[in-house]
Amino acid sequence: MSEKQSRIWPGQAYPLGATWDGEGVNFAIFSEHAQKIELCLFDHSGEREIERIVMPERTNLVWHGYLPDARPDLLYGYRVHGPYLPKEGHRFNPDKLLLDPYAKAITGRVRWSDALFGYRIRHKKKDLSYDDRDSASGMPRSRVVDTSFNWEGDKRPNTPWQETILYELHVKGFTRQHPDLPQYIRGTYAALATAPVIDHLKSLGITAVELLPVHAHLDNRYLSERGLSNYWGYNSIGFFAPDAGYTNSDQTAEFKAAVKALHAAGIEVILDVVYNHTAEGNHLGPTICFRGIDNKAYYRLVAGDERHYMDYTGTGNTLDMVHPRALQIIMDSLRYWVEEMHVDGFRFDLASTLAREEHEVDRLGAFFDIIQQDPVLSQVKLIAEPWDLGEGGYQVGNFPPGWTEWNDKFRDTIRDYWKGEGGLIAELATRLTGSADLYFSNGRDPCASINFVTAHDGFTLHDLVSYNEKHNEANHEDNKDGEDNNRSWNCGVEGPTDDPAIEALRARQKRNFIATLCLAQGVPMFVAGDEMGRTQGGNNNAYCQDNEISWLNWELGQADRDLLDFTRRLIAIRKAHPSFRRRHFFHGCPVNHSDVKDIYWLNPNSSEMDQEEWDNGFARSLGVLLTGSGLQEVDNQGRPIKDDDFLILLNAHHETVPFVIPDIAGIGFWNLLVDTYTPEIPPSLHRFDPGSECQLEAYSLMLLQHERPAK
């Protein structure tokens, strides 16, 4: 290292992190229990540590200093001195280079070795002792950034929830094999800004992309040693830095450019964020960042046994939402992504963990109080994954107003229904109408329900109808990982088949799921590739597969193109008709001073369902009549919104069910818009008279729209 000491001034305690002000860089880092902190500077290659500078000031537990000669792209890290007393919760070790928790960019990847761990295991005695090996050679570097960017008048689309169509995608996997993109750009943030990608999203009718984690993350050591990676990215280590693995240039500027391009196309950007835990794992994990800066402040430790961590996430640790500085870094990160990076909202992984004040989940915990009062964050889209792995962690329906939730009850009901399970008619009706049982009592509306059939975690849509069992052998965990209860049905053969009858049934089932998702009240979420028949070969836990198993295949066969066209058509129908995206729950009784209800539940005889039929465990067929006159919606100027009447017929029975077309006062002919049994509807079947009988084929859905008589 250089013997020359850089000029360092006292600087400021706020903002935290490394901040370039146009003349120099201010460094500020919180640590309540540290005794000394050194700022470590590296050369441009990042290989050589050229200087260590003792942070000169400490204000309100924040250590800070200002380097007037520092510039953007400077690579740096920290070494933090303090007690190494694991039993008391302290794990300071200045031999371990640490990332800045507020780093706006992180360069390089971890190179795993035992030196990255703060302890040394004495195998014979089985105890732990302080490790004095220097970890710098295996550590990434924090990088100073210039946050200036020409947004050119960028405006957020601000799509209302009832008009939102979500599309969950992985930044790399979505474009890694896209044939219309040059090789160098595939799998990057920049690829999301290209015309082929945006054209695909717009042609589908997508209004918001939900990106799997883009925060800087680590690949677990055990995965790296198996030649795998933490592909999904649910292993965050930098809450402000876009992961460098998805860029060929400046990660911050490239991410901003992607957001700007998507916004220009009217598409919102929502981030899947992981604030419940970090990549440092349990008490045997590496010392990379938070653990070495102030373990006792950032993590939930076991009371009376502070060597160990409370683990509500299944990853080994949990951030301490009670500590004000742990809470602050989450709030600062969220505001940064909204204000600086222009994102439109967040999906919170294992969000129940964020509500844990002491042990129990507190629906009105500090985190939610702060979000609700924040003038920035309260105005963006907030999506909860409403569960964690701790006691009482399943909180579907219990999040506060202003929040939406992944509704796994919708997923499970729709999966079970379409594979032919009985006794689900009443539950199906509840899910199709926005899950009022979950969201009505606390003042929320149908849009609180994020409806999905598949997600990144689990089978793809194609695999859902092609496999009864998981096939995760490629994960090298003896097929023991992943969910066993998939609620899937292979339609008669496990995996690929040439049987035309099974292929036809699988195609029909995929159309059933897509149609149900599009026609249900709530906010639909699709998974990238489901609209094109993407398969993972039966792997339902492809978190570590950064390869063709997870990447989208854009070379489509005829069946895939047909499914894509069908998905486009169903999304277009939903977007064209407010009947399928209501802002209020149904009343089930006459409205607007008329004798017409807003919804009718019909049996195959076209009579309204009675209680006995609702309780019939053998029933698998149902008719749903949505009346446009009962819409009860108004536009922004308070004018009534009008729509047509629609009839949805569902049959999850293995036999054809004759269904009588209803005759409701004022309704004339019924036009057939969708038939999942026969996607290309023959002209002769386009129209039905009231009182006539249609044949609702096995495992199929029909959507009809009325044609009012001419006056």
C-alpha positions in Angstrom: 0.0 0.0 0.0 1.0 3.6 -0.6 2.7 5.4 2.2 1.0 8.7 1.1 -2.1 9.5 3.1 -4.9 11.0 1.0 -6.4 14.2 2.2 -9.5 13.5 4.2 -11.8 16.0 5.7 -14.5 15.5 8.4 -17.3 15.3 5.9 -20.9 14.7 6.8 -22.9 11.9 8.5 -25.6 12.0 5.9 -26.3 10.7 3.4 -25.0 7.3 4.1 -22.8 5.6 1.5 -20.4 7.1 -0.9 -21.7 10.4 -2.4 -20.1 12.2 -5.3 -21.0 15.9 -5.1 -19.2 17.1 -8.2 -16.0 18.0 -6.4 -15.2 15.1 -4.1 -16.8 12.1 -2.4 -18.3 11.9 1.1 -18.2 8.5 2.8 -20.5 7.7 5.7 -21.2 4.3 7.3 -23.2 3.4 10.4 -21.8 1.2 13.2 -23.1 1.3 16.7 -20.5 -1.0 18.3 -17.4 -0.5 16.2 -14.2 0.9 17.7 -12.5 2.0 14.5 -13.3 1.9 10.8 -10.9 2.0 7.9 -11.8 3.1 4.4 -9.8 0.9 1.9 -9.1 2.2 -1.5 -8.1 0.1 -4.5 -6.5 0.7 -7.9 -8.6 0.8 -11.1 -8.2 -3.0 -11.6 -9.5 -3.7 -8.1 -6.7 -6.1 -7.5 -4.4 -4.0 -5.4 -5.3 -2.2 -2.1 -3.5 1.0 -2.3 -4.5 2.8 0.9 -6.3 2.5 4.2 -7.7 5.7 5.7 -9.1 5.8 9.2 -12.5 7.4 9.2 -11.9 10.7 11.1 -15.4 11.5 12.5 -18.2 9.8 14.3 -21.6 11.5 14.6 -24.7 9.8 15.9 -23.1 6.4 15.5 -22.2 7.2 11.8 -18.5 7.2 10.9 -17.7 9.7 8.1 -15.1 11.5 6.1 -14.7 13.4 2.8 -12.1 12.8 0.2 -11.7 15.9 -2.0 -9.6 14.2 -4.5 -11.8 11.1 -5.0 -13.8 10.7 -8.2 -16.6 8.4 -9.6 -15.5 4.8 -10.3 -13.2 4.8 -7.3 -13.2 1.2 -5.9 -13.4 0.9 -2.1 -14.3 -1.2 0.9 -14.2 -1.1 4.7 -12.4 -2.8 7.5 -14.2 -2.5 10.8 -12.5 -2.9 14.2 -14.4 -4.0 17.3 -14.9 -6.9 19.7 -15.0 -10.5 18.3 -17.4 -12.0 20.9 -19.9 -14.2 19.0 -21.7 -15.3 22.2 -22.5 -11.6 22.8 -23.5 -11.0 19.2 -20.3 -9.2 18.1 -18.4 -10.5 15.0 -16.0 -7.7 14.1 -12.9 -8.8 12.2 -10.8 -6.1 10.4 -9.0 -8.9 8.4 -12.2 -9.1 6.4 -12.8 -6.6 3.7 -16.5 -5.4 3.8 -18.9 -4.0 1.2 -20.5 -0.7 1.9 -24.2 -1.5 2.7 -25.1 1.7 0.8 -22.9 1.0 -2.3 -24.7 2.2 -5.4 -22.5 -0.2 -7.5 -20.6 -3.3 -6.8 -17.9 -4.6 -9.0 -16.7 -8.2 -9.3 -17.9 -11.5 -7.9 -17.0 -13.4 -4.7 -14.2 -15.9 -5.2 -14.9 -18.4 -2.5 -12.3 -19.5 0.0 -12.2 -20.1 3.8 -10.7 -16.6 4.2 -14.1 -15.1 3.6 -15.3 -16.5 6.9 -14.7 -14.6 10.2 -13.9 -17.8 12.1 -11.7 -20.8 11.8 -13.0 -24.3 12.6 -10.7 -26.5 14.6 -12.0 -29.8 13.4 -10.7 -31.9 16.3 -12.1 -29.8 19.0 -15.2 -28.7 17.0 -14.9 -25.1 18.3 -14.7 -21.8 16.5 -11.9 -19.2 16.7 -11.0 -15.9 15.2 -9.7 -16.1 11.6 -6.9 -13.7 10.7 -6.6 -14.4 7.0 -7.2 -11.4 4.8 -10.3 -11.8 2.6 -9.7 -8.9 0.1 -8.5 -11.1 -2.7 -11.8 -12.9 -2.9 -14.1 -10.0 -2.3 -16.1 -7.7 -4.7 -15.5 -4.0 -4.5 -17.9 -1.2 -3.8 -17.7 1.5 -6.5 -18.4 5.3 -6.3 -21.0 6.3 -8.9 -22.0 9.5 -10.7 -25.8 9.2 -10.5 -26.5 11.9 -13.1 -28.6 10.7 -16.0 -30.6 12.4 -18.7 -34.2 11.1 -18.1 -35.5 13.3 -20.9 -38.8 14.0 -19.3 -39.4 10.4 -18.2 -42.9 10.0 -16.8 -44.2 7.0 -14.9 -47.2 5.4 -16.6 -49.1 5.3 -13.3 -51.4 2.5 -14.6 -54.4 2.0 -12.2 -54.4 -1.3 -10.5 -57.6 -2.4 -12.2 -56.0 -1.9 -15.6 -52.7 -3.6 -14.7 -51.4 -6.8 -16.4 -48.3 -8.1 -14.6 -45.6 -10.1 -16.2 -42.9 -11.7 -14.0 -39.6 -12.1 -15.7 -35.9 -12.8 -15.1 -33.7 -10.1 -16.6 -31.1 -12.6 -18.0 -33.3 -15.5 -18.8 -35.9 -13.5 -20.7 -33.5 -12.4 -23.5 -30.5 -14.8 -23.2 -31.7 -16.8 -26.3 -33.6 -14.1 -28.1 -32.7 -14.6 -31.8 -33.4 -11.0 -32.8 -30.9 -9.5 -30.4 -27.1 -9.3 -30.9 -25.2 -11.7 -28.7 -23.5 -9.0 -26.6 -26.7 -7.5 -25.4 -28.6 -10.7 -24.6 -29.4 -11.2 -20.9 -28.8 -7.6 -19.9 -30.8 -4.6 -18.7 -30.1 -3.0 -22.0 -31.9 -5.9 -23.8 -35.1 -4.9 -22.0 -35.0 -1.6 -23.8 -34.8 -3.1 -27.3 -37.6 -3.0 -29.9 -38.1 -6.8 -30.2 -38.6 -7.1 -26.4 -40.9 -4.1 -26.0 -42.9 -5.1 -29.1 -43.5 -8.5 -27.6 -44.7 -7.0 -24.3 -46.9 -4.5 -26.0 -48.4 -7.1 -28.4 -49.3 -9.2 -25.3 -50.9 -6.2 -23.6 -48.5 -6.2 -20.6 -48.7 -3.0 -18.5 -46.0 -3.9 -15.9 -42.9 -6.1 -15.8 -42.1 -7.6 -12.4 -38.4 -8.2 -12.4 -37.0 -11.0 -10.3 -34.3 -9.6 -7.9 -31.9 -7.2 -9.5 -30.2 -6.1 -6.2 -26.6 -7.2 -6.1 -26.5 -10.8 -4.8 -24.1 -13.6 -4.1 -23.9 -17.1 -5.5 -23.8 -19.5 -2.5 -20.6 -21.3 -2.0 -22.2 -24.8 -2.2 -23.8 -23.9 -5.5 -20.5 -22.5 -7.0 -18.7 -25.7 -6.0 -21.3 -27.7 -7.9 -21.0 -25.5 -11.0 -24.4 -23.9 -10.3 -25.4 -20.3 -9.3 -28.1 -18.5 -7.4 -29.9 -17.7 -10.7 -33.1 -16.2 -9.2 -31.1 -13.8 -7.1 -32.9 -14.2 -3.8 -29.6 -13.8 -1.9 -29.1 -10.0 -1.7 -26.0 -8.3 -0.4 -26.4 -4.8 -1.9 -29.8 -3.1 -1.5 -28.8 -0.1 -3.7 -26.7 -1.7 -6.5 -28.1 -3.2 -9.6 -26.5 -6.6 -10.0 -23.5 -6.4 -12.3 -24.2 -9.8 -13.9 -26.9 -8.3 -16.1 -24.8 -5.6 -17.8 -21.9 -5.0 -20.1 -21.4 -1.4 -19.1 -22.3 0.9 -16.2 -25.0 -1.1 -14.3 -26.7 2.0 -12.9 -27.0 3.9 -16.2 -28.0 0.8 -18.1 -30.7 0.0 -15.7 -32.0 3.6 -15.9 -32.0 3.5 -19.7 -34.1 0.3 -19.6 -36.6 1.9 -17.2 -36.9 4.9 -19.4 -37.5 2.9 -22.6 -40.2 0.7 -20.9 -41.9 3.9 -19.5 -41.9 5.4 -23.0 -43.8 2.2 -24.1 -46.3 2.7 -21.2 -44.9 -0.3 -19.3 -44.2 0.0 -15.5 -41.2 -1.6 -13.8 -41.8 -3.4 -10.5 -38.9 -4.9 -8.5 -39.0 -8.2 -6.6 -37.0 -7.1 -3.5 -35.5 -9.2 -0.7 -35.2 -7.2 2.5 -36.0 -10.1 4.9 -32.5 -11.6 5.0 -29.1 -11.2 3.4 -26.6 -13.5 1.7 -24.4 -13.8 4.8 -26.5 -16.8 6.1 -26.4 -18.2 9.6 -23.7 -18.2 12.2 -21.5 -20.3 10.0 -21.8 -18.0 7.0 -19.3 -15.6 5.5 -18.4 -12.1 6.7 -19.1 -9.9 3.6 -20.9 -6.8 4.8 -23.5 -6.4 7.6 -22.1 -9.1 9.9 -18.7 -7.4 10.0 -20.1 -3.8 10.2 -22.4 -4.4 13.1 -23.9 -7.8 13.5 -25.9 -7.0 16.6 -27.6 -4.0 15.0 -28.5 -5.5 11.6 -29.6 -9.0 12.5 -32.2 -10.7 14.7 -30.3 -12.7 17.2 -31.6 -15.4 19.5 -32.2 -13.9 23.0 -29.8 -15.4 25.5 -27.8 -17.1 22.7 -26.6 -14.3 20.5 -24.2 -16.6 18.6 -27.2 -17.7 16.6 -29.7 -16.0 14.4 -33.5 -16.0 14.3 -34.4 -17.5 11.0 -37.9 -16.8 9.7 -36.8 -17.1 6.1 -35.1 -20.5 5.8 -31.9 -18.8 4.7 -30.1 -18.6 8.1 -30.7 -15.0 9.1 -33.4 -12.3 9.4 -32.9 -8.5 9.3 -33.8 -6.9 12.6 -36.9 -4.7 11.8 -36.9 -3.4 15.3 -33.6 -1.7 15.1 -34.0 1.8 13.6 -30.9 1.6 11.4 -31.9 -1.8 9.9 -35.3 -0.2 9.2 -33.6 2.9 7.8 -31.5 1.0 5.2 -34.7 -0.6 3.8 -36.6 2.7 3.6 -33.6 4.5 2.1 -33.2 1.7 -0.5 -36.8 1.8 -1.5 -36.8 5.6 -1.9 -33.6 5.4 -3.9 -35.1 3.0 -6.4 -38.2 5.1 -6.8 -36.6 8.6 -6.8 -33.3 7.9 -8.5 -34.0 4.8 -10.6 -37.7 5.7 -11.4 -39.2 2.2 -10.6 -42.9 2.0 -10.1 -43.3 -0.4 -7.3 -42.1 -3.4 -5.4 -43.0 -7.0 -4.7 -41.7 -7.9 -1.2 -40.3 -11.4 -0.8 -41.5 -13.1 2.4 -43.2 -9.9 3.4 -44.5 -11.3 6.7 -40.9 -11.2 8.0 -41.0 -7.4 7.7 -44.0 -7.2 10.0 -42.3 -9.0 12.9 -41.7 -6.6 15.7 -40.7 -9.1 18.4 -41.8 -12.6 17.3 -45.4 -12.5 16.2 -46.3 -10.9 12.9 -47.7 -7.4 13.5 -50.0 -6.2 10.7 -49.4 -2.6 11.8 -45.7 -2.9 12.5 -43.3 -0.1 12.2 -42.4 -0.9 8.6 -46.0 -0.7 7.4 -46.6 2.5 9.5 -43.7 4.2 7.8 -44.6 3.1 4.3 -48.2 4.3 4.8 -47.0 7.8 5.9 -44.2 8.1 3.4 -45.2 10.6 0.6 -43.1 8.8 -2.0 -43.5 5.1 -1.2 -47.2 5.2 -0.3 -47.8 6.3 -3.9 -46.2 3.3 -5.7 -47.4 -0.2 -6.3 -46.8 -2.4 -3.2 -47.1 -6.2 -3.5 -46.6 -8.6 -0.6 -45.7 -12.2 -0.7 -47.8 -12.6 2.4 -46.0 -15.4 4.2 -42.7 -16.5 5.7 -41.5 -19.7 7.3 -41.9 -18.6 10.9 -44.8 -19.3 13.3 -47.9 -17.4 12.3 -46.2 -16.3 9.0 -49.1 -17.1 6.7 -50.8 -13.8 6.5 -52.8 -13.9 3.2 -55.6 -11.2 3.5 -54.1 -9.5 6.5 -51.9 -6.8 5.0 -53.0 -3.2 5.4 -55.0 -1.0 2.9 -52.7 0.2 0.1 -51.1 -3.2 -0.3 -51.8 -6.0 -2.8 -51.0 -9.6 -2.2 -49.9 -12.7 -4.1 -53.1 -14.7 -3.7 -52.0 -18.4 -3.4 -55.6 -19.3 -2.6 -56.5 -18.3 -6.2 -53.6 -20.4 -7.5 -54.5 -23.5 -5.5 -58.2 -23.3 -6.3 -57.8 -22.8 -10.0 -55.3 -25.6 -10.3 -57.4 -28.0 -8.3 -60.6 -27.1 -10.2 -59.2 -27.6 -13.7 -57.6 -31.0 -12.9 -61.1 -32.1 -12.0 -61.4 -32.1 -8.2 -64.9 -31.9 -6.9 -66.3 -29.8 -4.0 -64.8 -26.6 -5.2 -67.6 -24.7 -6.9 -68.2 -22.3 -4.0 -64.5 -21.7 -3.5 -64.1 -21.2 -7.3 -66.8 -18.6 -7.3 -65.1 -16.7 -4.5 -61.7 -16.6 -6.3 -63.3 -15.6 -9.6 -64.9 -12.6 -8.1 -61.8 -11.1 -6.4 -61.6 -13.1 -3.0 -63.9 -10.8 -1.0 -63.4 -13.2 1.9 -59.8 -12.0 2.2 -60.0 -8.4 1.3 -63.4 -6.9 1.8 -63.5 -6.6 5.6 -60.5 -4.3 5.8 -61.6 -1.9 3.1 -59.7 -3.2 0.2 -61.1 -4.1 -3.2 -60.7 -6.9 -5.8 -57.4 -5.4 -7.0 -55.8 -6.3 -3.7 -55.7 -9.9 -5.1 -52.7 -10.6 -7.4 -54.1 -13.6 -9.2 -51.6 -16.1 -10.5 -51.6 -19.8 -11.6 -47.8 -20.1 -11.9 -44.8 -18.1 -10.6 -41.1 -18.4 -10.9 -41.2 -20.8 -8.0 -42.8 -24.0 -9.2 -43.9 -25.5 -12.5 -44.2 -23.5 -15.6 -47.7 -23.5 -17.1 -46.7 -26.2 -19.7 -45.1 -28.4 -16.9 -48.2 -27.9 -14.8 -50.2 -29.9 -17.3 -47.4 -32.3 -18.2 -46.0 -33.6 -14.9 -47.4 -35.1 -11.8 -44.0 -35.1 -10.0 -41.1 -32.8 -9.8 -37.9 -33.6 -11.7 -35.2 -31.5 -10.1 -32.2 -33.9 -10.6 -30.2 -31.1 -12.3 -30.1 -29.3 -9.0 -27.9 -32.0 -7.5 -30.0 -32.4 -4.4 -31.3 -35.9 -5.1 -34.6 -34.5 -6.2 -35.3 -33.6 -2.5 -35.7 -29.9 -3.1 -38.8 -28.1 -4.3 -42.4 -28.5 -3.5 -44.0 -32.0 -3.6 -47.6 -30.8 -3.6 -47.8 -29.2 -7.0 -51.5 -29.6 -7.7 -50.6 -30.6 -11.2 -51.9 -33.1 -13.6 -50.0 -34.7 -16.5 -53.1 -35.5 -18.4 -52.2 -39.2 -18.5 -48.5 -39.4 -19.3 -45.5 -38.1 -17.4 -43.5 -35.6 -19.5 -43.2 -35.4 -23.2 -45.6 -37.5 -25.4 -46.6 -38.0 -29.0 -50.1 -39.0 -28.1 -52.3 -36.5 -30.0 -55.2 -36.9 -27.6 -53.0 -36.0 -24.6 -51.3 -33.2 -26.4 -54.7 -31.8 -27.3 -55.9 -32.0 -23.7 -52.7 -30.3 -22.4 -53.2 -27.5 -24.9 -56.8 -27.1 -23.8 -55.8 -27.0 -20.1 -53.2 -24.3 -20.8 -55.9 -22.3 -22.5 -58.3 -22.9 -19.5 -55.8 -21.5 -17.1 -55.0 -18.5 -19.2 -58.7 -17.7 -19.8 -59.6 -18.1 -16.1 -56.7 -15.8 -15.2 -57.8 -13.1 -17.6 -61.5 -13.3 -16.8 -61.3 -13.3 -13.0 -61.6 -10.2 -10.9 -58.3 -9.0 -9.4 -54.9 -8.3 -11.0 -53.6 -11.1 -13.3 -49.9 -12.0 -13.2 -48.3 -14.0 -16.0 -44.9 -15.6 -15.9 -42.6 -14.9 -18.9 -42.8 -17.8 -21.3 -46.0 -19.3 -20.2 -47.7 -17.7 -23.1 -45.3 -19.6 -25.4 -45.4 -23.0 -23.8 -42.1 -22.7 -21.9 -40.9 -25.9 -20.2 -38.3 -26.5 -17.5 -38.5 -30.3 -18.1 -40.5 -30.8 -14.9 -38.0 -28.8 -12.7 -40.1 -26.9 -10.1 -37.2 -25.3 -8.3 -34.9 -24.0 -11.0 -33.4 -21.3 -8.7 -29.9 -22.5 -9.5 -30.2 -23.2 -13.2 -28.6 -20.4 -15.2 -28.9 -22.3 -18.5 -31.4 -23.5 -21.1 -33.6 -25.0 -18.3 -34.5 -21.5 -17.2 -33.9 -19.4 -20.3 -36.8 -18.7 -22.6 -36.8 -20.5 -25.9 -37.9 -18.0 -28.6 -37.9 -20.6 -31.4 -41.6 -21.5 -31.4 -43.5 -24.4 -32.9 -47.0 -24.1 -34.2 -48.6 -25.1 -30.9 -46.5 -22.4 -29.1 -47.5 -19.7 -31.6 -51.2 -20.7 -31.2 -51.0 -20.4 -27.4 -49.3 -17.0 -27.8 -52.1 -15.8 -30.1 -54.7 -17.1 -27.7 -53.1 -15.3 -24.7 -53.0 -12.0 -26.7 -56.7 -12.4 -27.5 -57.7 -13.1 -23.9 -55.7 -10.2 -22.5 -57.2 -7.9 -25.2 -60.7 -9.0 -24.2 -60.0 -8.2 -20.6 -58.5 -4.8 -21.4 -61.5 -3.9 -23.6 -64.2 -4.7 -21.1 -64.4 -3.3 -17.5 -66.7 -6.1 -16.6 -63.5 -8.2 -16.0 -61.6 -5.6 -14.0 -64.1 -4.1 -11.6 -62.9 -1.8 -8.8 -65.7 -3.0 -6.4 -66.9 -6.3 -5.2 -70.1 -7.7 -6.5 -73.3 -7.2 -4.5 -75.2 -10.2 -5.9 -78.5 -8.3 -5.7 -80.4 -5.9 -7.9 -78.6 -2.6 -8.5 -79.2 0.8 -10.0 -82.9 0.8 -9.2 -83.6 -2.2 -11.6 -84.5 -5.8 -11.2 -81.2 -6.9 -12.7 -78.4 -8.2 -10.4 -74.7 -7.5 -11.1 -73.9 -11.2 -11.1 -75.8 -14.5 -11.5 -74.5 -18.0 -10.7 -76.1 -20.5 -13.0 -76.3 -24.3 -13.1 -76.3 -26.1 -16.4 -80.1 -25.7 -16.7 -79.6 -21.9 -16.6 -81.3 -21.6 -13.2 -79.7 -19.7 -10.4 -77.7 -22.0 -8.1 -79.4 -22.9 -4.8 -77.6 -23.8 -1.6 -77.7 -27.5 -2.2 -76.0 -27.1 -5.5 -73.3 -25.0 -3.9 -72.6 -27.8 -1.5 -72.7 -30.5 -4.1 -69.3 -32.2 -3.9 -69.8 -33.7 -7.4 -70.4 -30.4 -9.2 -67.7 -29.4 -11.7 -69.7 -27.1 -14.0 -70.7 -23.5 -13.4 -72.1 -20.6 -15.3 -71.3 -17.0 -14.4 -73.4 -14.1 -15.9 -71.9 -10.6 -15.5 -74.4 -7.9 -16.3 -73.0 -4.7 -17.8 -75.9 -2.7 -16.4 -74.8 -3.8 -12.9 -71.2 -2.6 -13.4 -71.5 0.3 -10.9 -68.2 1.9 -12.2 -67.5 5.5 -13.1 -64.7 7.1 -14.9 -62.4 9.9 -13.6 -65.1 12.5 -14.5 -67.7 10.6 -12.6 -69.6 9.4 -15.6 -71.0 5.8 -15.5 -69.0 3.2 -17.4 -71.1 0.9 -19.5 -70.3 -2.5 -20.7 -71.9 -5.6 -22.3 -73.2 -8.6 -20.6 -71.0 -11.7 -20.5 -71.5 -15.3 -19.8 -68.6 -17.5 -18.6 -69.2 -21.3 -18.7 -66.8 -23.6 -17.0 -66.7 -27.4 -17.1 -63.9 -29.3 -15.3 -65.8 -32.6 -15.7 -64.4 -35.4 -18.0 -67.6 -35.5 -19.9 -69.5 -33.0 -22.0 -72.2 -31.0 -20.2 -75.2 -29.5 -22.0 -75.7 -25.9 -20.9 -78.8 -23.9 -21.5 -78.2 -20.4 -22.6 -79.9 -18.0 -20.1 -82.8 -15.7 -21.1 -82.4 -12.5 -19.1 -84.8 -9.6 -19.7 -83.4 -7.3 -22.3 -80.8 -9.7 -23.6 -80.9 -10.9 -27.2 -78.5 -13.2 -29.0 -75.3 -14.5 -27.4 -72.0 -14.4 -29.5 -69.4 -16.9 -28.7 -66.0 -15.1 -28.1 -63.9 -17.9 -26.6 -64.1 -21.6 -26.6 -61.0 -23.3 -25.1 -62.0 -26.6 -26.6 -62.0 -25.2 -30.2 -59.8 -22.0 -30.2 -60.6 -21.3 -33.8 -64.4 -20.9 -33.5 -66.3 -22.0 -36.6 -68.7 -19.2 -37.9 -71.7 -21.6 -37.4 -71.1 -21.6 -33.7 -70.7 -17.9 -33.2 -74.2 -17.2 -32.1 -76.7 -18.7 -29.6 -80.3 -17.9 -29.0 -81.5 -17.5 -25.4 -83.0 -20.8 -24.2 -81.0 -22.8 -26.7 -78.5 -25.5 -25.6 -74.8 -25.5 -26.1 -72.4 -28.4 -25.6 -69.8 -27.5 -23.0 -67.0 -30.0 -23.8 -65.0 -31.8 -21.2 -62.3 -29.6 -19.5 -63.3 -26.4 -21.4 -64.4 -22.9 -20.9 -66.7 -20.7 -23.0 -67.1 -17.0 -23.0 -70.2 -15.5 -24.6 -71.1 -11.8 -25.1 -74.7 -10.8 -25.6 -76.1 -9.0 -28.7 -78.9 -6.7 -27.8 -82.0 -6.7 -30.1 -82.2 -3.9 -32.5 -84.6 -1.2 -31.4 
